[in-house]
Amino acid sequence: MKIIFMGTPDFAVPTLNLLVKNNYNIVAVVTAPDKPAGRGQQLQQTAVKKYAIENNLLVLQPEKLKSSKFLETLKSLNADMQIVVAFRMLPVEVWDMPRLGTYNLHASLLPNYRGAAPINWALINGEKETGATVFKLKHEIDTGNILSSFKVTLHDQTTAGELHDTLMNEGASLILDTVKKIESNNFQLIEQTTLQGNWKHAPKIFKDDCKIDWSKNAEQIHNLIRGLSPYPAAWTEGIDSSNNKLNFKIFKSTIEISQHVMEIGSIVTDHKTFLKVACNNGYINLIELQLAGKKKLSIENLLRGFRFNEDFRFI
């Protein structure tokens, strides 16, 4: 069976690797074009491209997925199916080409959290479980018929980075199982319209989505922090007695539920081991953070080199 694999970031590499290690015939790998990055703006290859080159796989990097040259190349490969992991939206000319269809790995339990950032939003919303789903592509994004899925239990300290790695590795196994089922014609497809629930969406994350609102309750703020850690990271502004503003990224926190009469955003610290911020129903203990232009540090290390005035507050 001939397979075309489509993917771009690190998240897609374990799936491609597992297919290669299980001797599936990957006739081509489609990934994003090289892009300039870093201070020198040198062209950088995608993680998927690097893996493909190391394993002598044909690499295609179309600028436009509807270009006649790219479509002709795909057609000439005569693939039986296409596997998509963390790629871009495909036009019908591409996803409808293989005789067995095109299957996508999505990092949520569909129909829940359709969209670009399912890992982040599941944690931001305080979900207790999530997972990943393999579905067959059709016109509307993330709405195709479901072939298989698995669940992951979430804990109060689970971060987006940790969940990303779990779904990345477990998702690879799910795709391998999917390919085996399709190969043996031993599978069933479930229409998402038959599944009932109050489904949430997972739109793209923008900078304003990442700003901490200290007037919210401790659980909401903590969930935002872990749901955006390590990337793109929750952020906040602080202001001192001279009205100087400083930007911080917050990567790790804990919750302290208690009644207080402090101003929202004001701080409590011993200047050595802890710093906590007043919020609606208690405090957020800052465990790991980064002052703009500096390295990410534990709160203990930050307090060694930076002194917060008693009237400092986060806004």
C-alpha positions as CSV (number, residue, x, y, z in Angstrom):
1,M,0.0,0.0,0.0
2,K,1.4,3.4,-1.1
3,I,1.1,6.2,1.4
4,I,1.7,9.9,1.2
5,F,2.5,11.6,4.5
6,M,1.7,15.3,5.2
7,G,3.0,17.1,8.2
8,T,5.3,19.9,9.4
9,P,6.3,20.2,13.1
10,D,7.8,17.9,15.7
11,F,4.3,16.7,16.6
12,A,4.2,14.8,13.2
13,V,7.6,13.1,13.3
14,P,6.8,10.2,15.6
15,T,3.9,9.2,13.4
16,L,6.0,9.2,10.3
17,N,8.8,7.4,12.1
18,L,6.4,4.6,13.3
19,L,5.1,4.1,9.7
20,V,8.6,3.9,8.4
21,K,9.8,1.5,11.1
22,N,6.8,-0.7,10.3
23,N,7.9,-0.9,6.7
24,Y,5.0,1.0,5.1
25,N,5.7,2.4,1.7
26,I,5.9,6.1,2.1
27,V,6.1,7.3,-1.5
28,A,6.4,11.0,-0.6
29,V,6.4,13.4,2.3
30,V,4.6,16.7,1.9
31,T,5.7,19.5,4.2
32,A,5.9,23.3,4.4
33,P,8.5,25.2,2.5
34,D,11.7,26.2,4.2
35,K,11.4,29.5,6.1
36,P,13.9,32.1,7.4
37,A,14.2,32.0,11.2
38,G,16.5,33.2,14.0
39,R,18.7,36.2,14.2
40,G,20.5,35.4,10.9
41,Q,17.2,34.7,9.1
42,Q,18.7,31.6,7.6
43,L,16.4,29.1,5.9
44,Q,15.2,26.4,8.3
45,Q,13.8,23.0,7.3
46,T,10.7,21.7,9.0
47,A,11.1,18.8,11.5
48,V,9.3,16.5,9.1
49,K,11.6,17.4,6.2
50,K,14.7,16.8,8.3
51,Y,13.4,13.3,9.2
52,A,12.4,12.6,5.6
53,I,15.8,13.5,4.3
54,E,17.6,11.3,6.9
55,N,15.4,8.4,5.8
56,N,15.8,9.0,2.0
57,L,12.1,9.8,1.5
58,L,10.9,12.0,-1.4
59,V,10.1,15.5,-0.1
60,L,7.5,17.8,-1.7
61,Q,7.2,21.4,-0.5
62,P,4.5,23.2,-2.5
63,E,3.9,26.9,-2.0
64,K,0.4,26.4,-3.2
65,L,-1.5,23.1,-2.7
66,K,-3.7,23.8,-5.8
67,S,-0.8,24.4,-8.2
68,S,-1.0,22.2,-11.3
69,K,2.6,21.0,-10.9
70,F,2.0,19.8,-7.4
71,L,-1.3,18.1,-8.2
72,E,0.3,16.4,-11.2
73,T,3.1,15.1,-9.0
74,L,0.6,13.8,-6.5
75,K,-1.4,12.0,-9.1
76,S,1.7,10.4,-10.7
77,L,2.6,8.9,-7.3
78,N,-0.7,7.0,-7.4
79,A,-1.0,6.7,-3.6
80,D,-3.6,4.5,-2.0
81,M,-4.1,6.8,1.0
82,Q,-2.8,10.0,2.6
83,I,-2.0,10.5,6.3
84,V,-2.1,14.1,7.7
85,V,-0.6,15.2,11.0
86,A,-0.3,18.8,11.9
87,F,-0.4,20.2,8.4
88,R,-2.5,22.9,6.8
89,M,-6.0,22.8,5.4
90,L,-6.1,20.7,2.2
91,P,-8.2,21.5,-0.9
92,V,-10.6,18.9,-2.2
93,E,-8.3,18.3,-5.2
94,V,-5.7,16.9,-2.7
95,W,-7.6,15.1,0.0
96,D,-10.0,13.4,-2.4
97,M,-7.3,12.0,-4.7
98,P,-6.3,8.7,-3.0
99,R,-8.6,5.7,-3.6
100,L,-8.8,4.9,0.1
101,G,-9.1,8.6,1.2
102,T,-7.1,10.9,3.5
103,Y,-7.0,10.5,7.2
104,N,-6.1,13.2,9.8
105,L,-4.9,13.0,13.4
106,H,-6.6,15.7,15.5
107,A,-5.5,16.4,19.1
108,S,-8.9,16.3,20.7
109,L,-11.9,14.0,21.1
110,L,-13.9,15.2,18.2
111,P,-16.4,16.7,17.8
112,N,-15.1,18.5,20.9
113,Y,-12.4,21.2,20.2
114,R,-12.4,21.5,16.5
115,G,-9.9,24.1,15.4
116,A,-6.3,25.1,15.5
117,A,-5.5,24.9,19.2
118,P,-7.3,21.9,20.8
119,I,-4.5,21.2,23.3
120,N,-4.4,24.7,24.7
121,W,-8.2,25.2,24.9
122,A,-8.8,21.9,26.6
123,L,-6.5,22.9,29.5
124,I,-7.6,26.5,29.6
125,N,-11.2,25.4,30.0
126,G,-10.2,23.0,32.8
127,E,-11.2,19.7,31.1
128,K,-10.6,16.5,33.1
129,E,-10.0,14.5,30.0
130,T,-9.1,14.9,26.3
131,G,-7.5,12.7,23.7
132,A,-6.9,12.4,20.0
133,T,-9.0,11.3,17.0
134,V,-8.3,9.9,13.6
135,F,-11.0,11.0,11.0
136,K,-11.4,10.8,7.3
137,L,-11.2,14.3,5.6
138,K,-14.1,15.9,4.0
139,H,-15.1,19.5,3.0
140,E,-15.7,21.2,6.4
141,I,-12.7,21.3,8.6
142,D,-12.5,18.7,11.4
143,T,-15.9,17.3,10.7
144,G,-15.1,14.1,8.9
145,N,-16.2,10.7,9.9
146,I,-14.3,9.2,12.9
147,L,-12.4,6.0,12.6
148,S,-10.7,5.8,16.0
149,S,-9.7,7.7,19.1
150,F,-8.2,7.4,22.5
151,K,-8.6,9.3,25.9
152,V,-6.1,10.9,28.2
153,T,-6.8,11.9,31.8
154,L,-5.8,15.5,32.7
155,H,-4.6,16.6,36.1
156,D,-4.5,20.0,37.7
157,Q,-0.9,20.6,36.9
158,T,-0.9,19.1,33.3
159,T,0.7,21.7,30.9
160,A,0.2,22.1,27.2
161,G,3.8,20.9,26.7
162,E,3.2,17.7,28.6
163,L,-0.1,17.0,26.8
164,H,1.5,17.8,23.4
165,D,4.1,15.1,24.0
166,T,1.6,12.5,25.3
167,L,-0.7,13.0,22.3
168,M,2.2,13.1,19.9
169,N,3.4,9.7,20.9
170,E,0.1,8.0,21.6
171,G,-1.3,9.6,18.4
172,A,1.5,7.9,16.4
173,S,0.3,4.5,17.6
174,L,-3.3,5.4,16.8
175,I,-2.3,6.2,13.2
176,L,-0.4,3.0,12.9
177,D,-3.5,1.1,14.1
178,T,-5.6,3.1,11.7
179,V,-3.5,2.2,8.7
180,K,-3.6,-1.5,9.6
181,K,-7.4,-1.4,9.9
182,I,-7.8,0.3,6.5
183,E,-5.3,-2.1,5.0
184,S,-7.3,-5.1,6.2
185,N,-10.6,-3.4,5.5
186,N,-11.6,-3.9,9.1
187,F,-13.0,-0.6,10.3
188,Q,-16.1,1.4,10.8
189,L,-16.6,5.2,10.3
190,I,-18.8,7.2,12.7
191,E,-20.5,10.4,11.6
192,Q,-19.8,13.2,14.0
193,T,-23.4,14.4,13.6
194,T,-24.6,11.3,15.4
195,L,-22.6,12.3,18.6
196,Q,-24.5,14.4,21.0
197,G,-22.9,17.0,23.4
198,N,-22.2,20.6,24.2
199,W,-19.1,20.8,22.0
200,K,-16.5,23.5,22.5
201,H,-14.3,25.1,19.8
202,A,-10.5,25.6,19.7
203,P,-9.7,28.7,17.6
204,K,-6.2,29.9,17.0
205,I,-4.5,31.5,20.0
206,F,-3.7,35.2,19.7
207,K,-1.6,37.4,22.0
208,D,-4.7,39.0,23.7
209,D,-5.9,35.5,24.6
210,C,-2.7,34.9,26.6
211,K,-3.0,38.0,28.8
212,I,-3.8,37.2,32.5
213,D,-6.9,38.8,33.9
214,W,-6.1,38.9,37.7
215,S,-9.8,39.7,38.5
216,K,-10.7,36.1,37.5
217,N,-10.7,33.3,40.0
218,A,-7.6,31.3,40.8
219,E,-8.6,28.2,38.9
220,Q,-9.3,30.2,35.7
221,I,-5.9,31.9,35.9
222,H,-4.0,28.8,36.8
223,N,-5.7,26.9,33.9
224,L,-4.7,29.7,31.5
225,I,-1.1,29.5,32.6
226,R,-0.7,25.8,32.3
227,G,-2.8,25.8,29.1
228,L,-0.3,28.1,27.4
229,S,2.9,26.6,28.9
230,P,5.6,26.6,27.5
231,Y,4.2,28.2,24.3
232,P,3.0,30.8,23.6
233,A,2.9,31.4,27.4
234,A,0.6,33.4,29.5
235,W,1.8,37.0,30.1
236,T,1.1,39.9,32.4
237,E,2.2,43.5,33.0
238,G,3.5,44.7,36.4
239,I,3.8,48.2,37.6
240,D,6.0,49.6,40.4
241,S,5.7,52.7,42.6
242,S,7.3,54.8,39.9
243,N,4.8,53.7,37.4
244,N,7.4,51.7,35.5
245,K,5.8,48.8,33.5
246,L,7.4,45.4,33.2
247,N,6.3,42.4,31.2
248,F,6.4,38.9,32.5
249,K,5.6,35.5,31.0
250,I,4.3,33.0,33.6
251,F,4.9,29.3,32.9
252,K,4.1,27.5,36.2
253,S,1.8,28.3,39.1
254,T,-0.2,26.8,42.0
255,I,-3.4,27.9,43.6
256,E,-4.2,29.1,47.1
257,I,-7.9,29.5,47.8
258,S,-8.6,32.0,50.6
259,Q,-10.5,35.1,51.5
260,H,-8.6,38.4,51.5
261,V,-9.1,42.1,51.3
262,M,-6.1,42.8,49.1
263,E,-6.3,44.8,45.9
264,I,-6.5,42.5,42.8
265,G,-3.1,42.0,41.3
266,S,-1.2,43.1,44.5
267,I,1.6,40.8,45.7
268,V,2.8,39.0,48.9
269,T,6.4,37.9,49.0
270,D,9.3,37.1,51.4
271,H,11.7,38.3,48.7
272,K,13.5,34.9,48.9
273,T,11.3,31.9,48.2
274,F,7.8,32.8,47.2
275,L,5.6,35.4,45.5
276,K,1.9,35.2,45.2
277,V,-0.6,37.4,43.4
278,A,-4.1,38.3,44.8
279,C,-7.0,37.3,42.5
280,N,-10.7,37.0,42.9
281,N,-10.9,34.1,45.4
282,G,-7.3,33.7,46.7
283,Y,-3.8,33.8,45.3
284,I,-1.8,32.5,42.4
285,N,1.7,31.3,43.6
286,L,4.2,32.1,40.8
287,I,6.6,29.1,40.4
288,E,8.3,29.7,37.1
289,L,8.4,33.0,35.1
290,Q,10.4,35.1,32.8
291,L,11.0,38.9,32.9
292,A,11.0,40.4,29.4
293,G,14.5,40.1,27.9
294,K,15.7,37.7,30.5
295,K,15.9,33.9,30.9
296,K,13.1,31.7,32.3
297,L,13.7,31.2,36.0
298,S,12.2,29.7,39.1
299,I,10.7,32.2,41.5
300,E,13.6,31.6,44.0
301,N,16.2,32.4,41.3
302,L,14.3,35.5,40.1
303,L,14.0,36.9,43.6
304,R,17.8,36.6,44.0
305,G,18.3,39.1,41.3
306,F,15.1,41.2,41.1
307,R,13.4,42.9,44.0
308,F,9.6,43.5,44.0
309,N,8.6,46.6,45.9
310,E,5.8,46.0,48.4
311,D,3.5,48.2,46.4
312,F,4.3,46.4,43.1
313,R,1.2,45.0,41.5
314,F,0.2,43.1,38.4
315,I,-2.3,44.7,36.0
